[in-house]
Amino acid sequence: KLTSSFGIQQEMSEEWTPKERRLVSPKKEDSWDLFTEPTFYADAPVGELDLVEFTENAADRLRALREFEEARLLGKEEAELDQDVRRIMRNSGLLRDKEKDKVSHFILRLAFCRTEELKRWFLQQETALFSYRFSKLLDSASRRSEGAKLRKFLDANGLGMLETIPDEEQEELRVPLLQATRARARKSSSTAPEELLFYKVAFEDVTSLVSRRQVLVRGGYAYVPSEDLGYIVETHFRTRLSHALALAARSLATKLGEVHEKVGDKLDALAKMHLDSEYKPSDHGEKIGPEDLDALSRRSYPPCMRHLHSKLRELHHLKHGGRQQYILFLKGAG
């Protein structure tokens, strides 16, 4: 057994003593579901984990993140995407295993904290996964009758300052709030405007929503419906994870000598696994020109890249995330 290197965590507590803490022992919890209990990963796991579990947990999550990224880029309908994502997480063992979800996240945090490119990719994928998980929580907790689930999550993740407005204030602002959310009701929201929970936040925290006129603004505060709360929470998640990655990089650099050599090798290997074999330059020295792409896309592209190529041909434009992925793919292809 190897003492877990999770002692290198964002808080960098010098008092971390493996013997005083419980062992990391991933156990499935039938009542727990990845998509109904999102987390900020505030507390690192502690204890012991053997090398086989260490490697398998991290590799499973890395594959899941990559497959999740591909699924999102295909532009599928929500119901089909939901099925694909649940299948991906079930196959990876993350769907109902709370400890594996936590352990694997922190292993990859260590593996991907050492360069800006690695940090950027990991931050993007974990934020996207968190946002997706949080949206599923909102689907079931946006109504006033079910707000306790959302309140529990906010309090547990240090977001207790996000408070719903009192019933009296909501009744007083009932007409302008309904007017602000009328467009949402026409767009197929499953929650009637009068049933929504509203959060009162400083308007500068939701400038994107304000600029699109999706929220009511009064006295310097924006009244954000719970269905848009993901915008605020996702920003907090990204900021905290970015800070944690920066601290992990500094900590790993100073404590590298204390990390078991085999663990260091595994971290190096995990960092290199994030690129598919399709991204690796050809060893045959063959040149690929722009005129070859249409034929190659039909014959040799993976489905996600074939979809991006067809959309580029159709629209002559790709969104930022898709463009970055396609550029990386073409660069690797030569």
C-alpha positions as CSV (number, residue, x, y, z in Angstrom):
1,K,0.0,0.0,0.0
2,L,1.1,3.5,-0.8
3,T,0.3,6.4,1.4
4,S,-2.0,8.6,-0.6
5,S,-0.3,11.7,-2.1
6,F,-3.6,13.6,-1.5
7,G,-1.7,15.2,1.4
8,I,-0.7,17.7,-1.3
9,Q,-4.0,19.4,-1.4
10,Q,-5.2,23.0,-1.8
11,E,-4.9,23.8,1.9
12,M,-1.5,22.3,2.2
13,S,-2.0,21.4,5.9
14,E,1.4,20.5,7.5
15,E,-0.6,18.5,10.1
16,W,-1.8,15.9,7.6
17,T,-1.1,12.5,9.2
18,P,-2.3,9.5,7.3
19,K,-2.4,7.3,10.3
20,E,-4.8,9.6,12.0
21,R,-7.3,9.5,9.2
22,R,-9.5,6.8,7.7
23,L,-8.4,4.8,4.7
24,V,-9.5,5.8,1.2
25,S,-11.7,2.8,0.5
26,P,-14.1,3.4,-2.5
27,K,-17.5,1.9,-1.7
28,K,-20.6,2.2,-3.8
29,E,-23.6,3.9,-2.3
30,D,-26.8,2.8,-3.9
31,S,-28.6,6.0,-2.8
32,W,-25.9,8.3,-4.2
33,D,-26.1,9.5,-7.8
34,L,-23.4,11.6,-9.7
35,F,-26.1,13.8,-11.2
36,T,-28.2,14.6,-8.2
37,E,-25.3,15.4,-5.8
38,P,-22.7,17.7,-7.5
39,T,-19.8,18.8,-5.4
40,F,-17.0,21.4,-5.2
41,Y,-14.4,18.8,-4.1
42,A,-13.5,21.1,-1.2
43,D,-12.0,18.4,1.0
44,A,-9.3,16.1,-0.4
45,P,-9.5,12.3,0.4
46,V,-6.9,11.0,2.8
47,G,-5.5,7.6,3.8
48,E,-4.0,4.8,1.7
49,L,-4.6,3.6,-1.8
50,D,-2.7,0.9,-3.7
51,L,-1.1,1.7,-7.1
52,V,-3.6,-0.4,-9.0
53,E,-6.6,1.5,-7.6
54,F,-4.7,4.7,-8.0
55,T,-4.2,4.1,-11.7
56,E,-7.5,2.6,-12.5
57,N,-9.5,5.3,-10.7
58,A,-7.7,8.1,-12.5
59,A,-7.7,6.4,-15.9
60,D,-11.5,5.7,-15.7
61,R,-12.2,9.4,-14.9
62,L,-9.9,10.6,-17.7
63,R,-11.7,8.4,-20.3
64,A,-15.0,9.6,-18.9
65,L,-14.0,13.2,-19.3
66,R,-12.8,12.7,-22.8
67,E,-16.0,10.8,-23.8
68,F,-18.1,13.5,-22.1
69,E,-16.3,16.2,-24.1
70,E,-17.0,14.3,-27.4
71,A,-20.6,13.8,-26.5
72,R,-21.1,17.5,-25.9
73,L,-19.5,18.4,-29.2
74,L,-21.8,16.2,-31.2
75,G,-24.7,18.6,-30.6
76,K,-27.3,15.9,-29.7
77,E,-30.8,16.6,-28.3
78,E,-31.0,16.8,-24.5
79,A,-32.7,13.4,-24.0
80,E,-30.1,11.6,-26.2
81,L,-27.2,13.4,-24.5
82,D,-28.5,12.5,-21.1
83,Q,-28.6,8.8,-22.1
84,D,-25.1,9.0,-23.5
85,V,-23.7,10.8,-20.4
86,R,-25.2,8.4,-18.0
87,R,-23.8,5.5,-20.0
88,I,-20.4,7.0,-20.0
89,M,-20.4,7.6,-16.2
90,R,-21.9,4.1,-15.6
91,N,-19.1,2.5,-17.7
92,S,-16.5,4.4,-15.8
93,G,-17.8,3.4,-12.4
94,L,-18.4,7.0,-11.4
95,L,-22.2,7.1,-11.6
96,R,-22.9,5.6,-8.1
97,D,-19.5,5.6,-6.5
98,K,-19.1,8.7,-4.4
99,E,-15.6,7.9,-3.2
100,K,-14.3,7.0,-6.6
101,D,-15.7,10.3,-8.0
102,K,-13.8,12.2,-5.3
103,V,-10.5,10.2,-5.4
104,S,-10.3,10.2,-9.2
105,H,-10.8,14.0,-9.3
106,F,-8.0,14.7,-6.9
107,I,-5.6,12.3,-8.7
108,L,-6.2,14.0,-12.0
109,R,-5.9,17.4,-10.2
110,L,-2.3,16.4,-9.3
111,A,-1.6,15.0,-12.8
112,F,-2.9,18.1,-14.7
113,C,-1.7,20.9,-12.5
114,R,1.8,21.2,-13.9
115,T,1.5,23.0,-17.2
116,E,-0.9,25.7,-18.4
117,E,-2.2,23.6,-21.3
118,L,-3.0,20.7,-19.0
119,K,-4.6,22.9,-16.4
120,R,-6.7,24.6,-19.1
121,W,-8.0,21.3,-20.4
122,F,-8.7,19.8,-17.0
123,L,-10.4,23.0,-15.8
124,Q,-12.6,23.2,-18.9
125,Q,-13.7,19.6,-18.7
126,E,-14.3,19.5,-14.9
127,T,-16.3,22.7,-15.1
128,A,-18.4,21.4,-17.9
129,L,-19.1,18.2,-16.0
130,F,-20.0,20.2,-12.8
131,S,-22.3,22.5,-14.8
132,Y,-24.0,19.5,-16.3
133,R,-24.4,17.8,-12.9
134,F,-25.7,21.1,-11.3
135,S,-28.2,21.5,-14.1
136,K,-29.7,18.2,-13.2
137,L,-30.0,19.2,-9.6
138,L,-31.8,22.4,-10.7
139,D,-34.2,20.4,-12.8
140,S,-35.6,18.8,-9.7
141,A,-35.0,21.7,-7.2
142,S,-36.0,24.9,-9.0
143,R,-39.6,24.8,-7.7
144,R,-40.5,26.5,-4.4
145,S,-41.8,23.2,-3.1
146,E,-38.5,21.5,-3.6
147,G,-36.0,24.3,-2.7
148,A,-34.6,22.4,0.3
149,K,-32.4,20.2,-2.0
150,L,-30.8,23.3,-3.5
151,R,-30.4,25.0,-0.1
152,K,-28.6,21.9,1.2
153,F,-26.1,22.0,-1.7
154,L,-25.4,25.7,-1.4
155,D,-24.8,25.5,2.4
156,A,-22.6,22.4,2.0
157,N,-20.4,24.1,-0.6
158,G,-19.8,27.5,1.1
159,L,-22.5,29.4,-0.9
160,G,-24.8,30.1,2.0
161,M,-24.7,33.8,1.1
162,L,-27.0,33.0,-1.9
163,E,-30.4,33.4,-0.2
164,T,-33.8,33.2,-1.8
165,I,-35.9,36.3,-1.4
166,P,-38.6,36.3,1.3
167,D,-42.2,35.5,0.3
168,E,-43.2,39.0,1.1
169,E,-40.6,40.5,-1.2
170,Q,-41.5,38.1,-4.0
171,E,-45.2,38.9,-3.7
172,E,-44.4,42.7,-3.8
173,L,-42.3,42.2,-7.0
174,R,-44.6,39.6,-8.4
175,V,-45.6,41.5,-11.6
176,P,-42.1,42.6,-12.7
177,L,-40.6,39.2,-11.8
178,L,-43.3,37.5,-14.0
179,Q,-42.5,39.9,-16.8
180,A,-38.8,39.2,-16.6
181,T,-39.4,35.5,-16.8
182,R,-42.2,35.5,-19.4
183,A,-39.8,34.7,-22.2
184,R,-38.5,31.7,-20.3
185,A,-42.0,30.4,-20.0
186,R,-42.5,30.7,-23.7
187,K,-39.3,28.8,-24.4
188,S,-40.5,25.5,-22.8
189,S,-39.3,25.8,-19.2
190,S,-40.8,23.1,-17.2
191,T,-41.4,25.5,-14.3
192,A,-44.1,28.1,-14.3
193,P,-42.7,31.6,-13.5
194,E,-44.9,31.9,-10.3
195,E,-43.3,28.7,-9.0
196,L,-39.7,29.8,-9.4
197,L,-37.3,30.5,-6.5
198,F,-35.5,33.9,-6.9
199,Y,-32.0,34.8,-5.5
200,K,-31.0,38.4,-4.9
201,V,-27.4,39.0,-5.9
202,A,-25.2,42.0,-6.8
203,F,-25.9,42.8,-10.5
204,E,-22.2,42.8,-11.3
205,D,-22.0,39.1,-10.5
206,V,-24.4,38.3,-13.3
207,T,-23.6,40.9,-16.0
208,S,-24.2,38.4,-18.8
209,L,-27.8,37.8,-17.6
210,V,-28.3,41.5,-17.1
211,S,-27.0,42.3,-20.6
212,R,-29.5,39.8,-22.1
213,R,-32.3,41.2,-20.0
214,Q,-33.1,37.9,-18.5
215,V,-33.3,39.1,-14.9
216,L,-35.0,41.9,-13.0
217,V,-32.7,44.6,-11.6
218,R,-33.6,46.8,-8.7
219,G,-31.4,49.0,-6.5
220,G,-28.2,47.5,-7.7
221,Y,-29.4,43.9,-7.2
222,A,-30.4,41.3,-9.8
223,Y,-33.2,38.9,-9.0
224,V,-32.0,35.6,-10.5
225,P,-34.4,32.7,-10.9
226,S,-33.1,29.4,-9.7
227,E,-33.0,28.0,-13.2
228,D,-30.2,30.6,-13.9
229,L,-28.4,30.0,-10.7
230,G,-26.0,27.6,-12.5
231,Y,-24.4,30.7,-14.1
232,I,-23.3,32.0,-10.6
233,V,-22.4,28.6,-9.1
234,E,-20.4,27.5,-12.1
235,T,-18.3,30.7,-11.9
236,H,-17.6,29.9,-8.2
237,F,-16.6,26.3,-9.1
238,R,-14.3,27.4,-11.9
239,T,-12.6,30.1,-9.7
240,R,-12.0,27.7,-6.8
241,L,-10.7,24.9,-9.0
242,S,-8.4,27.2,-10.9
243,H,-7.0,28.5,-7.5
244,A,-6.6,24.9,-6.3
245,L,-4.7,23.8,-9.4
246,A,-2.3,26.7,-9.0
247,L,-1.7,25.8,-5.4
248,A,-1.3,22.1,-6.2
249,A,1.3,22.9,-8.8
250,R,3.4,24.9,-6.3
251,S,2.9,22.3,-3.7
252,L,3.9,19.4,-6.0
253,A,7.0,21.3,-7.1
254,T,8.2,21.7,-3.5
255,K,7.2,18.3,-2.2
256,L,8.1,16.2,-5.3
257,G,10.8,14.4,-3.4
258,E,8.3,13.2,-0.9
259,V,6.1,11.6,-3.6
260,H,6.7,7.9,-4.3
261,E,8.7,7.5,-7.6
262,K,6.0,5.1,-9.0
263,V,3.3,7.6,-8.1
264,G,5.2,10.3,-10.0
265,D,5.5,8.1,-13.0
266,K,1.8,7.4,-13.0
267,L,1.0,11.1,-12.8
268,D,3.3,11.7,-15.8
269,A,1.5,8.9,-17.7
270,L,-1.9,10.3,-16.9
271,A,-1.0,13.7,-18.1
272,K,0.0,12.3,-21.5
273,M,-3.2,10.2,-21.9
274,H,-5.4,13.2,-22.5
275,L,-4.7,13.2,-26.2
276,D,-6.2,10.5,-28.4
277,S,-4.0,8.6,-30.8
278,E,-5.7,10.5,-33.6
279,Y,-4.0,13.7,-32.3
280,K,-0.5,12.2,-32.7
281,P,1.5,13.2,-35.8
282,S,1.8,10.5,-38.4
283,D,5.0,8.5,-38.5
284,H,4.7,7.9,-42.2
285,G,5.7,11.4,-43.3
286,E,2.6,11.8,-45.4
287,K,1.4,15.4,-45.9
288,I,-2.2,16.3,-45.6
289,G,-3.6,19.3,-47.5
290,P,-6.9,21.2,-47.1
291,E,-8.1,19.5,-50.3
292,D,-7.8,16.1,-48.6
293,L,-10.0,16.9,-45.6
294,D,-13.5,16.2,-47.2
295,A,-12.4,12.7,-48.3
296,L,-10.6,12.0,-45.0
297,S,-13.5,13.1,-42.9
298,R,-15.8,10.5,-44.6
299,R,-13.2,7.7,-44.4
300,S,-11.0,8.2,-41.3
301,Y,-12.4,10.8,-38.9
302,P,-13.8,9.8,-35.5
303,P,-17.5,10.7,-35.3
304,C,-17.0,13.8,-33.2
305,M,-14.5,15.3,-35.7
306,R,-16.6,14.2,-38.6
307,H,-19.5,16.1,-37.1
308,L,-17.3,19.3,-36.5
309,H,-16.1,19.1,-40.1
310,S,-19.6,18.8,-41.6
311,K,-20.8,21.8,-39.5
312,L,-17.8,23.8,-40.6
313,R,-18.7,23.1,-44.2
314,E,-22.3,23.9,-43.6
315,L,-22.0,27.0,-41.5
316,H,-18.5,28.2,-42.3
317,H,-18.1,28.7,-38.6
318,L,-17.6,26.8,-35.3
319,K,-18.1,27.8,-31.7
320,H,-14.9,28.4,-29.7
321,G,-14.8,25.0,-28.0
322,G,-15.4,23.1,-31.2
323,R,-12.9,25.2,-33.1
324,Q,-10.2,24.6,-30.5
325,Q,-10.7,20.8,-30.7
326,Y,-10.7,20.8,-34.5
327,I,-7.5,22.8,-34.7
328,L,-5.8,20.5,-32.2
329,F,-7.0,17.5,-34.3
330,L,-5.8,18.9,-37.6
331,K,-2.5,19.9,-36.1
332,G,-1.9,16.3,-34.8
333,A,-3.0,14.9,-38.1
334,G,-0.2,16.8,-39.8
